Amino acid sequence: MNRNLLSINDLSREEIESVLGTAAKDFLELSKRDIKKVPTLRGRTIINLFYEKSTRTSTSFELAGKRLSADVVNVRAGSSAAGKGESLKDTTLTLNAYRPDIIVLRHPHVGAPAFVSRYTGAHVINAGDGKGEHPTQCLLDIFSLQREFGDLKGLKVAIVGDVLHSRVARSNISGFKKMGMKVILVAPPSLLPRGVESLGAKVAHSLDALAGMDVIYLLRMQRERHEGANYLPSMREYISNYCVGRRHVAKGQRVLHPGPINRGVEIESALADSEENMILQQVEAGLAVRMAVLYRIIVDNAVPLAAGEAEVRNIQAVG
């Protein structure tokens, strides 16, 4: 891996396969053990810096770090000096003075993780930047699909909903294509980005396009990013045309969702509770994959120790 994970495009297909192989081989079964911890990152420090609300991403990154035996510090912007007006640059410089090994950042502005990487010697992992990207979500989705389908080449995926405001969609379109999947975007024209064709995915405006798909990937309506703009005639009309229920899902199709789900908006409750969906499998995969990312970003960028220094370190560790 590169020293930072800012975009899914920072990883080649081979690197994606390697990281996910680490997740499957070394970390997936750890949660089923009585002792759910390994000493892999003992002595390392991870700071989770979140400027937006989160349950799945923040919890899984915290658990991932702790299960790797790292020292984990969680910073929520609302309860930090950022809430008093401190700039992202000054927050970064302050945290960097503690010499962390990794900073995991979620921020409402596109490009914030890349900005932070300029002011810290720590590895920076993008945990979601506005409408930009969410690379670890893409990795865990690929991992979930591999566990369900095996070889992903030629797998047909429909991404349905608020594509315009979705960082998950942007990462997944690129990541899914790298793995050989075929992607179609299903949304009203007003919820598709300009020049959407340049993303390399087909476009449809009706749930009729779900026929023949292997995977239906649902997106949350991100009303907090609509910024007062009127993207839809009404929410009722959107629900009528794009809320997916069990009647839309054929035998063998699987349903994914990055969470949190809005029952009755993009997904009907019966489908959210059905065996067709893989939502909890995604959550389980997220922990193993994020453990693999934390581990590999440290190990792959480690500077080899000189023989004498390695011997001293070993003596200190024993002592």
Backbone as numpy.savetxt, mean C-alpha at the origin, in Angstrom:
# Nx Ny Nz CAx CAy CAz Cx Cy Cz
16.39 -3.93 -3.38 15.57 -2.72 -3.38 16.43 -1.46 -3.38
15.85 -0.38 -3.91 16.50 0.92 -3.79 16.48 1.36 -2.33
17.18 2.44 -2.01 17.25 2.88 -0.61 15.90 3.44 -0.14
15.04 3.89 -1.07 13.72 4.38 -0.72 12.67 3.66 -1.56
11.45 3.57 -1.03 10.33 3.04 -1.80 9.28 4.15 -1.88
9.34 4.90 -2.96 8.46 6.05 -3.15 7.34 5.75 -4.13
7.59 4.82 -5.05 6.65 4.49 -6.11 6.80 3.01 -6.44
5.74 2.41 -6.92 5.84 1.01 -7.34 6.81 0.90 -8.52
7.01 2.01 -9.24 7.94 2.00 -10.37 9.40 2.02 -9.92
9.64 2.13 -8.60 10.99 1.98 -8.08 11.43 0.52 -8.10
10.48 -0.38 -8.34 10.77 -1.82 -8.32 10.54 -2.43 -9.70
11.49 -3.25 -10.14 11.29 -4.03 -11.35 10.39 -5.22 -11.02
9.95 -5.92 -12.04 9.15 -7.12 -11.79 9.94 -8.13 -10.96
11.22 -8.27 -11.28 12.05 -9.22 -10.55 12.18 -8.83 -9.08
12.30 -7.53 -8.83 12.39 -7.07 -7.44 11.07 -7.27 -6.69
9.97 -7.05 -7.38 8.66 -7.32 -6.77 8.56 -8.79 -6.38
8.92 -9.67 -7.30 8.86 -11.11 -7.02 9.77 -11.47 -5.85
10.92 -10.83 -5.78 11.87 -11.13 -4.71 11.33 -10.71 -3.35
10.77 -9.49 -3.27 10.20 -9.01 -2.01 9.04 -9.89 -1.58
8.18 -10.24 -2.50 7.02 -11.07 -2.16 7.45 -12.50 -1.81
8.53 -12.94 -2.41 9.08 -14.24 -2.02 9.55 -14.23 -0.58
10.17 -13.12 -0.18 10.59 -12.97 1.22 9.39 -12.98 2.15
8.32 -12.28 1.76 7.10 -12.25 2.57 6.53 -13.65 2.75
6.48 -14.41 1.66 5.89 -15.75 1.72 6.76 -16.73 2.51
8.05 -16.67 2.27 8.96 -17.66 2.85 9.27 -17.38 4.31
9.44 -16.11 4.66 9.97 -15.77 5.99 8.96 -15.20 6.98
7.87 -14.59 6.47 7.05 -13.83 7.39 5.56 -14.19 7.42
5.05 -14.84 6.40 3.61 -15.09 6.33 3.11 -15.94 7.49
3.86 -16.96 7.85 3.41 -17.88 8.89 3.73 -17.40 10.30
4.46 -16.30 10.41 4.88 -15.83 11.74 3.68 -15.52 12.64
2.61 -14.99 12.05 1.44 -14.61 12.84 0.74 -15.81 13.47
1.02 -16.99 12.96 0.36 -18.19 13.49 1.15 -18.82 14.62
2.34 -18.29 14.90 3.15 -18.84 15.98 2.74 -18.27 17.33
3.11 -18.98 18.38 2.86 -18.45 19.72 3.70 -17.20 19.98
4.97 -17.25 19.57 5.86 -16.09 19.69 5.94 -15.43 18.32
5.32 -14.28 18.18 5.17 -13.63 16.87 6.26 -12.57 16.66
7.49 -12.92 16.95 8.56 -11.93 16.84 9.85 -12.62 16.44
10.65 -11.93 15.60 11.97 -12.39 15.21 12.95 -11.25 15.45
14.23 -11.53 15.67 15.19 -10.48 16.04 15.82 -9.76 14.85
15.22 -9.88 13.69 15.83 -9.44 12.43 16.30 -7.99 12.43
15.49 -7.07 12.95 15.85 -5.64 12.93 16.07 -5.10 14.33
16.53 -5.93 15.22 16.83 -5.48 16.58 17.87 -4.36 16.54
17.60 -3.30 17.28 18.51 -2.15 17.31 18.24 -1.11 16.25
17.33 -1.40 15.33 16.95 -0.43 14.30 15.78 0.42 14.80
15.65 1.64 14.26 14.57 2.53 14.66 13.72 2.89 13.45
12.42 2.73 13.60 11.46 3.05 12.54 10.50 4.11 13.07
10.33 5.19 12.31 9.37 6.23 12.66 8.24 6.20 11.65
7.02 5.99 12.14 5.83 6.05 11.30 5.21 7.44 11.46
5.31 8.24 10.41 4.86 9.63 10.43 3.61 9.76 9.57
2.46 9.90 10.22 1.18 9.89 9.50 0.46 11.23 9.65
0.24 11.87 8.50 -0.50 13.13 8.45 -1.96 12.91 8.06
-2.34 11.68 7.79 -3.73 11.34 7.47 -4.17 10.17 8.32
-5.48 10.04 8.47 -6.04 8.95 9.25 -5.77 7.62 8.56
-5.58 6.58 9.37 -5.30 5.26 8.81 -5.54 4.20 9.88
-6.06 3.07 9.46 -6.16 1.91 10.35 -5.26 0.80 9.85
-5.51 0.31 8.65 -4.79 -0.85 8.13 -3.31 -0.57 7.90
-3.01 0.52 7.21 -1.62 0.80 6.87 -0.80 1.12 8.11
-1.33 1.99 8.98 -0.56 2.37 10.17 -0.39 1.19 11.11
-1.46 0.42 11.32 -1.37 -0.73 12.23 -0.41 -1.78 11.70
-0.48 -2.07 10.41 0.38 -3.12 9.87 1.84 -2.70 9.85
2.13 -1.42 9.56 3.52 -0.97 9.62 4.04 -1.00 11.06
3.20 -0.63 12.03 3.63 -0.69 13.42 3.89 -2.12 13.85
2.95 -3.01 13.55 3.14 -4.42 13.91 4.33 -5.02 13.18
4.50 -4.65 11.91 5.62 -5.19 11.13 6.95 -4.84 11.78
7.10 -3.57 12.15 8.35 -3.15 12.79 8.57 -3.84 14.12
7.53 -3.94 14.93 7.67 -4.55 16.25 7.94 -6.05 16.15
7.32 -6.71 15.19 7.56 -8.15 15.05 8.95 -8.45 14.49
9.56 -7.44 13.88 10.95 -7.57 13.46 11.91 -7.12 14.55
11.37 -6.76 15.72 12.14 -6.35 16.91 12.77 -4.97 16.78
12.28 -4.16 15.85 12.77 -2.78 15.75 12.12 -1.92 16.83
12.75 -0.78 17.13 12.12 0.23 17.98 11.23 1.08 17.09
9.94 1.10 17.39 8.97 1.77 16.53 8.39 2.98 17.25
8.44 4.14 16.59 7.87 5.37 17.11 6.77 5.82 16.16
5.56 6.02 16.68 4.43 6.47 15.87 4.17 7.94 16.13
4.19 8.73 15.06 3.96 10.18 15.16 2.72 10.52 14.35
1.70 11.04 15.01 0.49 11.50 14.34 0.56 13.03 14.25
0.41 13.53 13.05 0.61 14.96 12.82 -0.29 15.82 13.70
-1.51 15.37 13.92 -2.45 16.17 14.70 -2.04 16.35 16.15
-1.25 15.43 16.66 -0.81 15.53 18.06 0.67 15.86 18.16
1.28 16.30 17.05 2.69 16.66 17.04 2.83 18.16 16.79
4.07 18.61 16.66 4.31 20.03 16.39 3.76 20.46 15.03
3.51 19.49 14.15 2.90 19.83 12.86 1.53 20.46 13.07
0.85 20.04 14.14 -0.44 20.63 14.46 -0.32 22.07 14.93
0.90 22.50 15.24 1.15 23.89 15.65 1.72 24.71 14.50
1.77 24.10 13.31 2.24 24.84 12.15 3.64 24.51 11.70
4.29 23.54 12.33 5.65 23.19 11.91 5.62 22.62 10.50
6.57 23.04 9.68 6.62 22.58 8.29 7.09 21.13 8.22
6.80 20.50 7.09 7.24 19.12 6.88 8.76 19.04 6.88
9.41 20.05 6.32 10.88 20.07 6.32 11.43 20.08 7.74
10.89 20.96 8.59 11.41 21.07 9.95 11.07 19.83 10.79
9.90 19.25 10.55 9.58 17.99 11.23 10.57 16.91 10.83
10.88 16.85 9.54 11.83 15.85 9.05 13.21 16.06 9.66
13.67 17.30 9.68 14.99 17.59 10.25 15.04 17.23 11.73
13.95 17.50 12.44 13.89 17.14 13.85 13.99 15.64 14.04
13.17 14.88 13.30 13.17 13.42 13.44 14.50 12.83 12.98
15.10 13.44 11.96 16.37 12.93 11.46 17.48 13.06 12.49
17.36 14.03 13.40 18.37 14.21 14.44 18.42 13.02 15.39
17.34 12.21 15.41 17.34 11.00 16.23 17.98 9.81 15.51
18.42 10.03 14.28 19.08 9.01 13.45 18.22 7.75 13.27
16.99 7.91 12.78 16.18 6.72 12.50 16.72 5.97 11.30
16.39 4.71 11.20 16.79 3.91 10.04 15.76 4.00 8.91
14.49 4.10 9.28 13.41 4.15 8.30 12.37 5.17 8.76
11.87 5.97 7.81 10.71 6.82 8.04 9.61 6.36 7.09
8.48 5.97 7.65 7.31 5.59 6.87 6.36 6.79 6.90
6.04 7.34 5.73 5.29 8.60 5.67 3.98 8.44 4.92
2.89 8.91 5.55 1.63 9.14 4.85 1.33 10.63 4.91
0.99 11.20 3.74 0.82 12.66 3.67 -0.23 13.00 2.61
-0.99 14.07 2.81 -2.04 14.42 1.84 -1.53 15.02 0.54
-0.24 15.38 0.46 0.27 16.03 -0.74 1.13 15.08 -1.57
0.87 15.06 -2.86 1.66 14.25 -3.79 3.12 14.69 -3.74
4.03 13.74 -3.66 5.45 14.05 -3.67 6.07 14.28 -2.31
5.27 14.25 -1.25 5.81 14.49 0.08 6.90 13.49 0.47
6.76 12.19 0.20 7.83 11.25 0.56 9.16 11.57 -0.15
9.08 11.95 -1.42 10.30 12.32 -2.14 10.93 13.56 -1.52
10.10 14.52 -1.10 10.58 15.72 -0.44 11.30 15.37 0.87
10.69 14.51 1.67 11.29 14.11 2.94 12.63 13.42 2.73
12.73 12.63 1.67 13.97 11.88 1.42 15.16 12.80 1.18
14.91 14.07 0.85 15.99 15.04 0.62 16.59 15.53 1.93
15.88 15.36 3.04 16.32 15.95 4.31 16.57 14.91 5.40
16.71 13.66 5.01 17.00 12.63 5.99 17.93 11.58 5.40
18.73 11.00 6.26 19.56 9.88 5.85 18.85 8.55 6.00
17.62 8.59 6.54 16.86 7.37 6.72 16.27 6.91 5.39
15.96 5.62 5.31 15.19 5.11 4.19 13.76 5.63 4.32
13.15 6.04 3.21 11.79 6.58 3.25 10.86 5.65 2.48
9.76 5.30 3.12 8.74 4.44 2.50 7.46 5.25 2.37
6.93 5.29 1.17 5.68 6.00 0.90 4.50 5.14 1.34
3.78 5.60 2.36 2.58 4.90 2.84 1.32 5.56 2.31
1.46 6.32 1.23 0.33 7.01 0.61 0.55 8.50 0.59
0.62 9.09 -0.61 0.81 10.54 -0.72 -0.29 11.14 -1.59
-1.33 11.65 -0.93 -2.42 12.30 -1.64 -3.00 11.41 -2.72
-3.11 11.97 -3.93 -3.59 11.21 -5.08 -2.44 10.56 -5.84
-1.27 10.49 -5.19 -0.07 10.01 -5.87 0.02 8.51 -5.97
0.63 7.88 -4.96 0.83 6.43 -5.02 0.71 5.80 -3.64
0.62 4.48 -3.65 0.57 3.69 -2.41 1.25 2.35 -2.74
2.58 2.35 -2.86 3.27 1.17 -3.39 3.13 -0.10 -2.55
3.10 0.02 -1.22 2.99 -1.22 -0.43 1.60 -1.82 -0.54
0.57 -1.00 -0.79 -0.76 -1.56 -1.05 -0.74 -2.38 -2.33
-0.07 -1.87 -3.34 0.06 -2.61 -4.60 0.78 -3.94 -4.37
1.85 -3.91 -3.59 2.59 -5.15 -3.33 1.73 -6.18 -2.61
0.96 -5.75 -1.62 0.15 -6.71 -0.89 -1.00 -7.22 -1.75
-1.49 -6.39 -2.67 -2.54 -6.85 -3.57 -2.01 -7.90 -4.54
-0.82 -7.67 -5.07 -0.20 -8.67 -5.95 0.03 -9.97 -5.18
0.51 -9.85 -3.96 0.76 -11.01 -3.10 -0.54 -11.79 -2.87
-1.62 -11.08 -2.56 -2.92 -11.72 -2.34 -3.39 -12.46 -3.58
-3.22 -11.83 -4.74 -3.65 -12.46 -5.98 -2.79 -13.66 -6.34
-1.50 -13.59 -6.06 -0.64 -14.74 -6.30 -1.06 -15.94 -5.46
-1.41 -15.69 -4.21 -1.84 -16.77 -3.32 -3.15 -17.39 -3.81
-3.99 -16.57 -4.43 -5.30 -17.06 -4.89 -5.24 -17.70 -6.26
-4.47 -17.08 -7.20 -4.50 -17.51 -8.59 -3.20 -18.16 -9.06
-2.11 -18.00 -8.33 -0.83 -18.50 -8.81 -0.24 -17.55 -9.84
0.00 -18.04 -11.05 0.56 -17.21 -12.11 -0.42 -16.10 -12.47
0.05 -14.87 -12.52 -0.83 -13.73 -12.76 -0.85 -13.28 -14.22
0.00 -13.85 -15.06 0.06 -13.41 -16.44 -1.29 -13.64 -17.13
-1.82 -12.58 -17.72 -3.09 -12.66 -18.43 -4.31 -12.51 -17.55
-4.13 -12.38 -16.22 -5.26 -12.21 -15.31 -5.96 -10.88 -15.63
-7.28 -10.92 -15.69 -8.06 -9.73 -16.07 -8.64 -9.08 -14.82
-8.31 -7.80 -14.63 -8.71 -7.06 -13.43 -9.49 -5.81 -13.81
-10.66 -5.64 -13.22 -11.43 -4.41 -13.37 -11.29 -3.58 -12.09
-10.79 -2.36 -12.23 -10.69 -1.43 -11.10 -11.87 -0.47 -11.20
-12.73 -0.49 -10.18 -14.03 0.18 -10.27 -14.14 1.30 -9.24
-14.56 2.48 -9.69 -14.87 3.54 -8.73 -14.15 4.84 -8.96
-13.75 5.48 -7.86 -13.16 6.82 -7.88 -11.67 6.75 -8.23
-11.41 6.46 -9.50 -10.03 6.34 -9.97 -9.31 7.68 -9.88
-10.02 8.75 -10.14 -9.41 10.09 -10.19 -8.65 10.43 -8.92
-9.20 10.07 -7.78 -8.62 10.48 -6.50 -7.87 9.35 -5.80
-7.67 8.23 -6.50 -7.13 7.04 -5.85 -5.64 6.83 -6.11
-4.84 6.93 -5.05 -3.41 6.57 -5.15 -3.25 5.07 -5.34
-4.17 4.30 -4.77 -4.11 2.85 -4.93 -4.24 2.48 -6.41
-5.19 3.12 -7.10 -5.38 2.83 -8.51 -4.12 3.12 -9.31
-3.47 4.24 -9.03 -2.28 4.60 -9.80 -1.15 3.59 -9.59
-0.93 3.19 -8.36 0.11 2.18 -8.12 -0.28 0.84 -8.72
-1.55 0.46 -8.56 -1.96 -0.86 -9.01 -1.98 -1.01 -10.52
-2.35 0.04 -11.22 -2.31 -0.05 -12.68 -0.90 -0.38 -13.14
0.09 0.34 -12.62 1.48 0.09 -13.00 1.96 -1.27 -12.53
1.68 -1.59 -11.25 2.15 -2.85 -10.70 1.50 -4.06 -11.36
0.20 -3.99 -11.59 -0.50 -5.11 -12.21 0.02 -5.35 -13.64
0.26 -4.26 -14.36 0.78 -4.41 -15.72 2.18 -5.04 -15.71
3.00 -4.66 -14.74 4.33 -5.26 -14.65 4.25 -6.78 -14.48
3.21 -7.24 -13.79 3.06 -8.66 -13.54 2.33 -9.37 -14.67
2.02 -8.64 -15.74 1.39 -9.27 -16.91 -0.11 -9.30 -16.87
-0.73 -8.58 -15.94 -2.19 -8.56 -15.85 -2.78 -7.55 -16.83
-4.03 -7.75 -17.18 -4.76 -6.84 -18.05 -5.74 -6.05 -17.20
-5.71 -4.72 -17.34 -6.47 -3.85 -16.45 -7.49 -3.04 -17.24
-8.71 -2.98 -16.72 -9.74 -2.09 -17.25 -10.26 -1.23 -16.12
-10.45 0.05 -16.38 -10.96 0.99 -15.38 -12.44 1.21 -15.64
-13.26 1.05 -14.61 -14.71 1.20 -14.74 -15.15 2.34 -13.82
-15.60 3.44 -14.42 -15.96 4.62 -13.63 -16.71 5.60 -14.51
-17.47 6.52 -13.91 -18.03 7.61 -14.71 -16.91 8.50 -15.24
-17.09 9.12 -16.38 -16.01 9.94 -16.97 -15.46 10.98 -16.01
-16.30 11.54 -15.15 -15.86 12.60 -14.23 -14.93 12.08 -13.15
-14.86 10.77 -12.94 -13.99 10.20 -11.92 -12.81 9.45 -12.53
-12.46 9.83 -13.75 -11.26 9.31 -14.40 -10.29 10.48 -14.64
-8.99 10.26 -14.46 -8.04 11.36 -14.69 -7.93 11.71 -16.16
-7.52 12.94 -16.43 -7.30 13.34 -17.82 -6.17 12.51 -18.42
-6.31 12.20 -19.68 -5.29 11.41 -20.34 -5.17 10.01 -19.77
-6.29 9.46 -19.30 -6.26 8.17 -18.63 -5.70 7.08 -19.55
-5.84 7.26 -20.85 -5.34 6.26 -21.78 -3.83 6.08 -21.66
-3.14 7.14 -21.23 -1.68 7.06 -21.10 -1.26 6.10 -19.99
-2.18 5.75 -19.09 -1.86 4.81 -18.02 -1.79 3.37 -18.53
-2.26 3.16 -19.76 -2.15 1.83 -20.35 -3.26 0.88 -19.98
-4.40 1.42 -19.53 -5.54 0.59 -19.16 -6.73 0.95 -20.04
-7.56 -0.03 -20.33 -8.80 0.23 -21.05 -9.79 0.91 -20.11
-10.83 1.51 -20.69 -11.80 2.26 -19.91 -13.21 1.82 -20.29
-14.07 1.72 -19.27 -15.49 1.44 -19.49 -16.29 2.27 -18.49
-17.56 2.47 -18.79 -18.39 3.32 -17.95 -19.62 2.58 -17.41
-19.59 1.27 -17.48 -20.72 0.48 -17.01 -20.22 -0.79 -16.33
-20.98 -1.27 -15.34 -20.62 -2.52 -14.67 -20.79 -3.73 -15.58
-21.34 -3.53 -16.76 -21.40 -4.63 -17.73 -20.00 -5.11 -18.08
-19.01 -4.23 -17.91 -17.62 -4.58 -18.23 -17.05 -5.61 -17.27
-17.73 -5.89 -16.16 -17.22 -6.86 -15.19 -17.33 -8.30 -15.71
-18.18 -8.52 -16.69 -18.34 -9.86 -17.25 -17.02 -10.31 -17.87
-16.58 -11.50 -17.50 -15.34 -12.04 -18.06 -14.09 -11.64 -17.30
-14.22 -10.78 -16.28 -13.07 -10.41 -15.46 -12.77 -11.53 -14.45
-11.51 -11.63 -14.06 -11.12 -12.56 -13.00 -11.21 -11.89 -11.63
-10.91 -10.58 -11.61 -10.84 -9.85 -10.35 -11.61 -8.54 -10.49
-12.40 -8.22 -9.47 -13.08 -6.93 -9.38 -12.48 -6.18 -8.20
-11.79 -5.10 -8.50 -11.09 -4.32 -7.47 -11.87 -3.04 -7.23
-12.49 -2.93 -6.06 -13.36 -1.79 -5.75 -12.60 -0.70 -5.01
-12.90 0.54 -5.37 -12.28 1.71 -4.75 -13.30 2.48 -3.94
-12.85 3.03 -2.83 -13.70 3.87 -1.99 -13.94 5.22 -2.67
-15.14 5.74 -2.52 -15.42 7.10 -2.96 -14.74 8.07 -1.99
-13.72 8.78 -2.47 -12.89 9.61 -1.59 -13.42 11.04 -1.56
-14.54 11.18 -0.88 -15.21 12.49 -0.86 -14.36 13.56 -0.18
-13.44 13.15 0.70 -12.60 14.15 1.37 -11.62 14.80 0.40
-11.41 14.20 -0.77 -10.50 14.78 -1.77 -11.24 15.53 -2.87
-12.55 15.58 -2.79 -13.31 16.25 -3.85 -13.25 17.77 -3.73
-12.83 18.27 -2.58 -12.53 19.70 -2.38 -13.66 20.61 -2.83
-14.87 20.20 -2.53 -16.03 21.04 -2.85 -16.49 20.95 -4.29
-15.74 20.26 -5.15 -16.14 20.13 -6.56 -17.28 19.13 -6.69
-18.09 19.31 -7.70 -19.24 18.45 -7.92 -18.92 17.47 -9.05
-18.36 16.32 -8.69 -17.94 15.36 -9.70 -19.09 14.47 -10.17
-20.19 14.45 -9.42 -21.30 13.57 -9.73 -22.62 14.32 -9.65
-23.60 13.95 -10.49 -24.93 14.56 -10.35 -25.51 14.35 -8.96
-25.33 13.12 -8.44 -25.78 12.82 -7.08 -25.15 11.51 -6.64
-24.99 11.34 -5.33 -24.48 10.09 -4.81 -25.45 8.95 -5.08
-26.74 9.26 -5.06 -27.74 8.22 -5.33 -27.56 7.64 -6.73
-27.29 8.51 -7.69 -27.08 8.03 -9.06 -25.82 7.18 -9.16
-24.75 7.61 -8.45 -23.52 6.82 -8.47 -23.78 5.43 -7.90
-24.45 5.36 -6.77 -24.72 4.08 -6.12 -25.55 3.20 -7.05
-26.53 3.78 -7.71 -27.39 3.03 -8.61 -26.60 2.40 -9.75
-25.58 3.12 -10.23 -24.84 2.65 -11.42 -23.54 1.91 -11.12
-22.94 2.15 -9.92 -21.60 1.61 -9.69 -21.42 0.85 -8.38
-22.44 0.77 -7.55 -22.32 -0.04 -6.33 -22.40 -1.51 -6.72
-21.38 -2.28 -6.36 -21.28 -3.68 -6.79 -21.87 -4.60 -5.72
-22.76 -5.49 -6.16 -23.35 -6.48 -5.26 -23.08 -7.89 -5.75
-23.59 -8.86 -5.04 -23.33 -10.26 -5.40 -23.87 -10.60 -6.79
-24.92 -9.91 -7.22 -25.48 -10.19 -8.55 -24.51 -9.82 -9.67
-23.53 -8.96 -9.37 -22.56 -8.56 -10.39 -21.36 -9.50 -10.45
-21.25 -10.40 -9.49 -20.05 -11.24 -9.37 -20.36 -12.65 -9.83
-19.63 -13.09 -10.84 -19.83 -14.43 -11.39 -19.01 -15.45 -10.61
-19.33 -16.69 -10.80 -18.60 -17.77 -10.14 -17.12 -17.73 -10.53
-16.26 -17.81 -9.52 -14.82 -17.80 -9.77 -14.20 -16.42 -9.71
-15.01 -15.37 -9.81 -14.47 -14.01 -9.70 -14.17 -13.70 -8.23
-13.15 -12.89 -8.02 -12.79 -12.49 -6.67 -12.84 -10.97 -6.56
-13.21 -10.51 -5.37 -13.40 -9.08 -5.12 -12.36 -8.60 -4.12
-11.65 -7.53 -4.47 -10.68 -6.90 -3.58 -11.09 -5.48 -3.29
-10.59 -4.96 -2.17 -10.87 -3.59 -1.76 -9.76 -3.17 -0.81
-9.15 -1.98 -1.00 -8.04 -1.57 -0.13 -8.49 -1.11 1.25
-9.81 -0.86 1.43 -10.32 -0.39 2.70 -9.99 1.08 2.93
-10.73 1.74 3.80 -11.92 1.21 4.45 -13.09 1.12 3.47
-13.96 0.14 3.67 -15.10 0.00 2.77 -16.24 0.91 3.23
-16.99 1.39 2.27 -18.22 2.13 2.54 -19.38 1.27 2.07
-19.97 0.53 3.01 -21.08 -0.34 2.65 -22.23 0.48 2.08
-22.77 -0.03 0.98 -23.89 0.65 0.35 -23.50 1.76 -0.59
-22.19 2.02 -0.72 -21.72 3.03 -1.66 -21.03 2.35 -2.84
-19.83 1.77 -2.60 -19.16 1.06 -3.68 -19.35 -0.45 -3.59
-19.82 -0.93 -2.42 -20.01 -2.37 -2.23 -21.23 -2.62 -1.35
-22.07 -3.55 -1.78 -23.23 -3.90 -0.97 -22.80 -4.77 0.21
-23.52 -4.67 1.30 -23.14 -5.38 2.53 -23.05 -6.89 2.31
-23.97 -7.44 1.56 -23.97 -8.89 1.34 -22.68 -9.33 0.66
-22.17 -8.54 -0.27 -20.92 -8.88 -0.93 -19.73 -8.65 0.00
-19.80 -7.61 0.82 -18.72 -7.33 1.76 -18.55 -8.47 2.77
-19.63 -9.21 3.02 -19.59 -10.30 3.99 -19.50 -11.67 3.34
-19.32 -11.71 2.03 -19.38 -12.98 1.29 -18.02 -13.62 1.12
-18.02 -14.84 0.68 -16.77 -15.57 0.44 -16.10 -15.15 -0.85
-16.80 -14.39 -1.68 -16.17 -13.93 -2.93 -15.12 -12.86 -2.68
-15.24 -12.13 -1.58 -14.30 -11.05 -1.36 -13.05 -11.55 -0.63
-11.95 -10.85 -0.87 -10.64 -11.21 -0.31 -10.11 -10.10 0.59
-11.00 -9.32 1.17 -10.59 -8.12 1.91 -9.73 -8.48 3.12
-10.14 -9.48 3.89 -9.35 -9.85 5.07 -8.06 -10.57 4.67
-8.08 -11.26 3.53 -6.82 -11.85 3.03 -5.84 -10.74 2.67
-6.34 -9.63 2.15 -5.47 -8.49 1.87 -4.85 -7.93 3.14
-5.66 -7.84 4.20 -5.15 -7.32 5.48 -4.05 -8.24 6.01
-4.28 -9.55 5.95 -3.26 -10.51 6.41 -1.99 -10.39 5.58
-2.16 -10.27 4.27 -1.02 -10.14 3.38 -0.24 -8.87 3.66
-0.96 -7.81 4.04 -0.30 -6.52 4.27 0.76 -6.59 5.34
0.52 -7.35 6.40 1.51 -7.44 7.48 2.76 -8.15 7.00
2.61 -9.29 6.34 3.77 -10.04 5.86 4.56 -9.25 4.82
3.85 -8.58 3.92 4.52 -7.83 2.86 5.26 -6.63 3.44
4.67 -5.93 4.39 5.35 -4.77 4.96 6.52 -5.19 5.83
6.44 -6.34 6.47 7.62 -6.87 7.16 8.74 -7.11 6.15
8.39 -7.68 5.01 9.40 -7.95 3.97 10.01 -6.67 3.44
9.19 -5.64 3.25 9.69 -4.36 2.74 10.66 -3.73 3.75
10.27 -3.70 5.03 11.16 -3.13 6.06 12.48 -3.89 6.13
12.39 -5.19 6.09 13.59 -6.03 6.16 14.49 -5.81 4.95
13.89 -5.88 3.76 14.70 -5.82 2.54 15.29 -4.43 2.32
14.59 -3.38 2.71 15.13 -2.04 2.47 16.36 -1.80 3.34
16.42 -2.47 4.48 17.61 -2.39 5.34 18.71 -3.30 4.81
18.39 -4.55 4.59 19.39 -5.55 4.22 19.98 -5.27 2.85
19.14 -4.91 1.88 19.62 -4.70 0.51 20.51 -3.47 0.38
20.41 -2.55 1.35 21.21 -1.33 1.30 22.28 -1.26 2.38
22.51 -2.37 3.06 23.50 -2.41 4.13 24.91 -2.27 3.56
25.74 -1.50 4.25 27.14 -1.34 3.87 27.93 -2.46 4.53
28.66 -3.28 3.74 29.44 -4.37 4.34 30.44 -3.85 5.36
30.54 -4.55 6.48 31.48 -4.16 7.53 32.87 -4.68 7.22
33.86 -3.90 7.61 35.23 -4.39 7.53 35.39 -5.53 8.54
36.38 -6.39 8.30 36.55 -7.58 9.15 36.70 -7.22 10.62
37.50 -6.22 10.93 37.72 -5.84 12.32 36.47 -5.29 12.97
35.73 -4.47 12.21 34.51 -3.88 12.75 33.46 -4.95 12.98
33.38 -5.91 12.06 32.41 -7.00 12.22 32.72 -7.82 13.46
34.02 -8.05 13.73 34.41 -8.82 14.90 34.04 -8.08 16.21
34.24 -6.76 16.21 33.87 -5.97 17.38 32.37 -6.02 17.60
31.61 -5.89 16.51 30.16 -5.92 16.63 29.70 -7.26 17.20
30.30 -8.34 16.73 29.92 -9.67 17.20 30.23 -9.83 18.69
31.37 -9.31 19.13 31.76 -9.40 20.54 30.77 -8.61 21.39
30.41 -7.39 20.90 29.45 -6.56 21.62 28.11 -7.24 21.72
27.68 -7.90 20.63 26.40 -8.57 20.63 26.37 -9.71 21.63
27.46 -10.45 21.72 27.56 -11.57 22.67 27.58 -11.02 24.09
28.37 -9.94 24.29 28.49 -9.35 25.61 27.17 -8.78 26.09
